[in-house]
Amino acid sequence: MLNTKSLNFSYKYQDFFINVGLLLWIAIFNTYSLSSSIWSTYVSCILALGFCLLPVLIFSFIKSRLKQTLNKKRYAIYLGICYFILLPVFTDIASNLKIGGLDSSVFIPTALAAILLELMLIANQYYQKKVQHIKWIKKIGLENAVLITIILLAATISVMAVSSLENPIYQRKGFRLVGFEFDIKMLLHNFGTFLAFFSQFLIMYLCGYLLFFINSRFLVSKILKEKGLLIYLLTLSATIAVFYPLLAQILISLPINTVFGRSIFVANPFELENAFGAFAIMLISLPVVLALQWGKQNNKILALEKEKSQTELDLLKQQLNPHFFFNTLNNLYALSLQKSEKTPESILQLSELMRYTIYKGQEKTVKLSQEVDYIEDYIQLQQIRLRKTLNFEFHKHIDNDQIDIAPLLFIVFIENAFKHGIEPAEDSAILNLLLKCTNNSLSFTCENSFDREELHKTKGIGLDNLRKRLELLYPNHFTLQISTIGNIFKAELKLQLT
């Protein structure tokens, strides 16, 4: 099984690997027809095309790092420089010098292919983040997507057929061919003909879709899954015997056959060629159907895992909140024994902290600014009751304090710092906090002095629960490092936000 680091590595450099694949395929296309010096030509093609695409390869290799460290505007500038300045320059140099002995006409299509590939990757990223989560798109599913494709295909071919009606190029001895033509005037002038063509092409494709639907909804999902391969093949054969003569008769009867001179459908609906066509549809669609069934099964598993994860997360929050309140109530108890004038103020601050923990802590995300205010209020409440000197610093480098993060991520470090480092200290204590945040990444560091006798206690329920929460909320997108240097305990959390 792949570990987390290997998975992170593959995700980090997947765009680079895809661009390398593009380079290799172009090299293959320039080599496959040769009969001699094949490997030397292939290697020289890779080197030449590698020089042409060098800016793209470097950019794709460091892309994930750029996304983490740069804001969207600066990242877009780097992207534009790579693809619209450096790539044309390297392409021009490779074309003029004819590097690797390749014709200059090879390099420009290669550069255009690299740009097109990047646009596809950007579009896919946008789809993954924005589009696929839209409810009505989720409801479409693969079967409906196939149906929509069939309708669009029938409409497109019908438009081309109407546009080709008066073009003599597509006339062949009493019947017509469908040309690659799109004429709006012809479409509007012959709209009735378009509707006739569209309905017949649609019927034609729906006959194949019916076989696909039966295979998907019944034969694979029920028979193959529950009865096995042999019963599936026998049932498939019986299904085709029932449907293929009827569907063949429908297709033969379509008037469009005489218009376009189609010879695909044999005049006798019981001819075995028609049965072979039905078998072909079933077998060709089988991988698609299996992928559809696997997708449904996988979605169910993911839904169950998500439900299980949410349950675990709720339990962890229930463990975290009492842990915090227990510490804070101890603080108030100490103040009340001292009959401190700060007691009312502390109670008020505690109520604010409780309100945040109870209400905001149950939400999926909060604004970073709210979490920072919560930390500062907590530390102020802790400082009220401290008798010793606390050397406290909180450095913040935040590009955007309105980004969304999971609540109550940082308080665990600070609780541990007070409980196991600052409170047991005999003299002054140290607490240094550092928060860095860009639009793509966040880093929080907590350093505090500690008593070595308390060291074994610093990895208690709080940090264990935090790590479990992070695994549920930010899987493969966080690092949590704990270290000690001298009498300084250091905890560092890094989150990848996009």
N, C-alpha and C positions, 0 to 999 in steps of 0.2 A: 504494500500500500504506500502511495506517495505521502510524504510528510508535508507539513505546512510550508516549510521553506522551499521545497521543490515546486509546490503549487504556486507559491508567490513568484518564484523565478519564472515559471512558464507564463503566468499572466503578465508579468512585467515586460517581457521581451516578445510577446506574441506578435505585435505589429512588425517588429524587426524580422521575425521568422517569416511572416507573410510576404514582406517585401523581398526577402531572399528567394522565396518560392517564385515570385514574379520574375526575378532575374534569371533563375534557372530555367523556367519554362520558355522564356524568350531565347535563351541560349540553345535549348533543345530544338526549337522551331527552326533555328538557323543551322542545325547540324544533322537533323534526322534524315535528310535526303542524300547525304554524302555517302560515298562508297569507300573512301580512303582517308587517312589522317583524321579519323573521326574524333578520337579523344583529344588530340592536340588542338584541333579546331574548337572543340567544346570548351576546353580550358581557356583558350585565348578569347573566346566569346564571353566567358564569365568575367575575365579580367577587364575586358574592354567595357562591357556593360556595367561592371562594378564601378569603374571610374566614372562613367556617365551618371550613375545613380548614387555616387558617394555621398552627396549632401543628404539624400533621402535616407540612406542606410544609417548614417550617423544620427540623424534626427530621430528616426524610429527607434534606435537603440537607447537613446536618452529621453525618450518621450515621457515615460512615466515619471521620471525625476523632474522634468520641466513642469509637468502638471502639478506636482506637489509643491514646488518652490515658487512658481510664477502665478500671478493673477491671470484672469482670462484675457485681458487686453494685451498684456506682454506676451502671453503664450501665442496669441493670434499673430502678433508681429513676428515672432520667431518662425512660426509656421509659414507666413507669407514670404519671409526672407529666404527660407529653405527652398520652397517650391516655385517661387516666381522670380527669384533673382539668382541664387546659386545653381539651382538645377538647370535653367537655360544656359548659364555660363559654362558649366561642365559639359552640357550637351553640345554646345557650339564648339568647344575645344575638341571633344571626341570626334565630332563630324569633320572638322577641318583637318585634323591630323590622321583621321581614319585609323584610329587605334585598334590593334588586333586584326587589321586587314579587313574590317567590316565596312560595308558600304555606308556612306553617310546617311542614307535613307532609313537605316535601322535605328539610329539613335533618337530621332525625333519621336517616332511612335512609341519607343521605350519610355521616354520622358512623359509623354501624354498618358501612357498606361499607368505610370506611377502616380500622376496627379489624379487620374480617375480612381485608382485604388484608394488613395487617401480620402477622396470625397465619399467613397463607399463606406470606409471605416468611420468617418464622421457621421454619416447618415445612420449607420448601424448603432453607433453610440447614442445618438439622439433618440433612435427608436427604443433602445433598451431602457433609457432613463425616463422618457416622456410618453412615447406613443403606446408601447405594449401594455402599460398599466391602465390605459383608458378602458372603462368598463365595456363599452360596446365593441371595442376591438377584441377584448378577451372573449366575448361571447361568439365571435365569428367561428373560430375553430378551423381545423384543416378541411373538414368536409365542406363547410360553407365556402371556404376560400376556393376550393376546387370548383364548386358550383358557380361562384362569381367569375372565376377565370373562364369557364365555359361560356357564360353569357357574353363576356367581353370579347372572347375569341369569335363567337358567332356574329356579333355585331361588327367586328373589324373586317372579317371576311366578306360580310354582306356589303359593307361600304365599298370595299375593293371590287367586288363583283359588279355593283351598280356603276362604279366609276369606269369600269372596263367595257361597258356595253357597246359603245359606238367606236371603239378603237379597233381598227382592222388588224392590228398586230396580234390580237387575242382571238381571232376567228379561225376555226379549224374545221372545215368540211361539215358544216351543219351544226356544230356545237361551239361553245365558247370556253375560253380559259379565264381564270381569275388572275388578273395582273396586279402588280404592286402599284396601284393607282389610288389617289385620294382626291376626288373632285367634289367640292361642296355643291357646286351648281348642278352637277349631274345627280347628286343625292337628293337635293330639294326638288328637282324636276321629275325624278322617278321615285318619289318617296314610297308610293304604293308598292312598286317593285321591290324596294329595299325591305319593306315589312314582310313581303312574301318570301324573299330570300332568307331574311333573318329567322322567321318562324321555322322554316324547313331546316336550315343549318342547326338551329337550336334543338329541334327534334332529333336530328342526327346525333348530335353530341350528347343529348340527354339519354339516348339509348345506351351509350357507353357508360354514362354516369350512373344509370340504374344498376348496371352490373357491378360497378365500383361500390355503390352504396350497399348492395346486398352482401358483397364480399366483406365490407368493413363492419356493418352493423350486426350481421348474423353469422356468416361463415367463419370469420376469423375470431371475433369476440366471443362467440358461443361454441361453435363446433371445434375449431382448432384448439382453443384454449382448454375446453373441457373434455373433448373426446379423442384428441390426438391427430397426427398427420394423416393416417390412413383413412379414417372416417371423414376428415376434412376433404381429401381428394375425391372420395366417392360422392360425398354430398355436393361438391363443386361440379362434378360430372353430371349429376342428376339435375342440378339447378340450370346448367347450360342447356341440357336436353329439353327442359321445360320452356326456357325463355328464348333460345336463339331462333327457332323458326318464326315465332311471333314478331320479334324485333326485326329480323331480316325482312319479313313481309312488309312491315311498316316502312323500312328504308327503301325497299324496292319500289314501293308505291309513291314515293315522293316525286312530284313533277320536276324537281330540280335536277334529277338524274338525266332527263332528256335535254335540259338546257345546257348543262355543262358536260354531257357525255361521260358520266362517271361509269366506270366498269368495275368498281370495287365490289359491288354487291351483285352476286350471281343471281340470275333471273329466278332460279328455283330456290325458294327459301330454305329447303331441306338439304341443299348442297353442303358437304362437309367443310368447304372453304368458309362458309358463314360461321360454322361452329368453331373453326380454328381462330377466326377473328374474335369471337367471344372468349375463347380460352386465352388468347393473347392479352386481351384487356384485363382479365382476372389475374394472370400471372405477372404482367407488367406492373399492375397496381398493388400487388402483394407487398413489396417493400414499403410503399407509401402507407398502406393500411397497417402494417406491423409497426411502423414508426408512429402512426396515429395512436394505436393502442398502447404502445410503450409510453407515449407522451401523457395520455390520460392516467395511466397507472402511476407514472412518476409524479404527476401533479397531485394525485391523492396522497402519495407518500410524503411529498413536500408539505402538503396541508396538515397532515398528521404531525409531522416533525415541527412545523411552526406552532401548532396548537400545544404540543408538548413543551416547546421552548418557552412559549408565553407563560405556561403554567409554572415552569421552573423559575422564570424571571420574576413572577409575582411572589413566589415563595422567598426568593432571595431579597426582594425589596422588604418583605415583612420581617426578615431577619435583620436587615440593615437599619430600619427605622427605630425599633426598640433599642438597638445597640447605641444609636446616637442619643436618643432621649435619656437613656440610663446615664450616660456620661454627663449630659447637661444638667439633669436633675441633681446629680451629685455636686455639681458646681454651685447650684442655687442653695443646696443644703448647707454647704460650707459658708456661703455668704450670710445665710440666716443665723448661723451660730455666731458669726462675728457681729451681728446686728448692723451690718453695713448699710450706709445710705444708698448704696448702689443697687440694693436688692430690687426695689420697684423697677428701676431702669432695666435690670437684667431680666426680670420677669416679662417685661414688655418685649425685649429683644427675643426672648425665648418664644414668645407667642408668634412673632413674625417668622422665626425659623421653623416653628411647628407648622404654620400655615403653608410655608413653601414646601416643606417635606411632605405634608399630607396631600396637598392639592397638586402642586407642580411635580412632586416626586412620582405621582401616578401617571403622568402624561408620558407619551413616547419621547418627545423632545421638548427642550426649552431653549430660549435664546442664551447665547454665551454671556451676554451682559447680566442676565438674571442669575446665572450660576456664579459669576464673579461677585456680585453684590451679596449673595448668600455666604460665600467664603469669607468676605470681609466682615460681615455681621457676626459670623461664628467666631472669628479670631478676636474681634472686639469683646465679645461676651466672655471668652476665655481669659483675656487679659485683665478683665475687671477683678477677678479673684486671685490672680497670681501675686505672690509676695516677692518673688525674685525678679530680676531684670531679664527681659526678653529682648534680644537683639533680632528684631523682625524686619524683613524686607520683602516686598512683593513687587516684582518687575513684570510689567505687561507690555508685550509687543503684539498688538492686535490690529490686523488690517480691516476686519469687519466683525463687530461685536454682535451682529444680528444673525449670524449663522446658527443653525440648529444643531444641538448636541443632546445626547441622552443626559437626563438629570442625575445629580448626586454621584458624579464620577470622581471628583477630586477630594471630596470631604473625607474620604477614608484615609488618605495619606495624612491629612492634617490632624484628624482624630488620633491616629497612631503616633504622630509626632508629639502631641501633647501628653498622651497617656503613657507612652513608653520612653520618651526622651526629655520633654520639657518639665513635666511635673516631678519626676523622681530626681531631677538635677539638684545638687546641693547648692550651687552658686548660680551664676547667670547661664542662660541657655540661648541657643541659636535656632532660628527658623527662617529659611530663605525659600521663597516661592518664585518660580519663573514660568510665565505663560506666554507662549508664542503661537500665533494663529494666523494662517493665510486662508484663502478661500478653499484650499484643497487639503490642508493638513493642520494638525494641532499637536502641540507638545507642551506637557505640563511636568515641571520638575519640582520636587519637594526635598529640601535638604534640612536636616535638623541634628542637633547634638543628641547623644544618647548615652545611657548607662549600659556598659557591656553586659551586665547581669540581666538587663531587660531585652537584650538583642533577640533571644529566642522567642520572645513574646510578640515581636513586631509582625510576625506573619500569622496572625490569628484569623478569626472569623471574618474580619473586615476585608483584608486583602484577598482571602480565598473567595469570598463572595464577589468581590470586584472582578477578579479574573474570570469567574464563571459568567458574570454579567457581560463582560467584554466579549467573551467567546460567543454569546448569544446575540449581542447587539452589533458587533463589528467583527464577524468571522473573517480571518485572514487579512484584516485591515488594521491591526493594532500590534504594538509591542509594549511589553511591561517589563522593565528592568529594575532589579533591586540590588544595591551594592553598598559596601561600607568602606570608608577611607578614614583610618584613624578612629576618632570618636564621632565621625559624621555619617549618619545614615542617609542614603540617597535613594529616592524612588522616582523613576522617570516613565511617563506614559506618553506614547506617540499614537496618534489616530490618523488614518487616511480617510478624509471626509468624502472623497469622490472616487 
